[in-house]
Amino acid sequence: MYFVYLLLCDDDSIYTGITVNVEDRLRRHKNGSGAKYTRARKAVRVLYTEQHNTRQSAAKREAQIKGWKREKKLELISSSNQSV
């Protein structure tokens, strides 16, 4: 199982990624061993997750979401009933 996730960063930006373990990945982002983006902007918390059966499906969705503007990402989070 793979997860697409959106993180809130300290500068109020939103990072999008994929993983098999959201909690572990957040921990790695927070301790500086995650993505270069989150090392510079400090991951705060998970805003959104969605499950995918394959890495290919998750990667396709990740790419789609990364292409969105912030407002559309916030709409996705809001529509999922996951808190911002």
N, C-alpha and C positions, 0 to 999 in steps of 0.2 A: 504494500500500500504506500502511496506517495501523497504528499500534501503540498498544495500551493498555499503560501502564507504571506500576509502583509504585516509588516512591523512598523510601529511608530518609532521614529528616531528623535533624539534630543533636540534637533533643530526643527522639529515638527514636520519633517519630510516622511514619506512612506516608502519603505523598501519592500520589494516583492521577490520571493524566492521559492524554491522547492526543496523538500527534504522527506526523509522517511520517519523522522522523529522531531516534532516541532519543539518540544521542551528542551531537548539536547541542543538543537540548532540555536535556539534563543540564548541558551547559556553560552554557547561558543561565540555568538555575536557579541554578547555582553562582555566576555573576557578578552576580546580582541583577536580571537582566532577565527572569526567569521569572515564575511566578505570585506573587501577593501572599503566599500561604501559605508558599512556600519562601523568599521574601525574609526573612520573620520567623523561620523555623525552620532555615534553611541546609540545602540538599540535600547529602547525603553521597554516596550511590551508588544505582544501579539495583538493585532487588531482583528484579524480574519484568518480563517483556514477553510480549505475545502479539500475533500478527499478525491483521489484518482486511483484507478486500478493499475495504470502503467506509467512508467517514467515518461514515455512519449506523450501521453495525454496531459500529464502535469506540465511538461516543458512547453507544450503548445499553449496551454492556458496561461502559464507564467508569461510567455512572450506577448500574448494578447493583452493581459493586464498591464504589463510594463509599457505598452504603447498608449495607455489611457492617460488622460489628464487627472490631476488630483481629485477634482470634483466627481468624476465618474467612479474612481476608487472609493471615495467616501459614500457614494450612493450604494455601491456593492456592499460595503460594510453595514450600512444602515438597513438595507433590505434583508440582510441575513439575520437581523436581531442580535448581532454581536456588537458589543459596546465599543465606542470610540474613546 
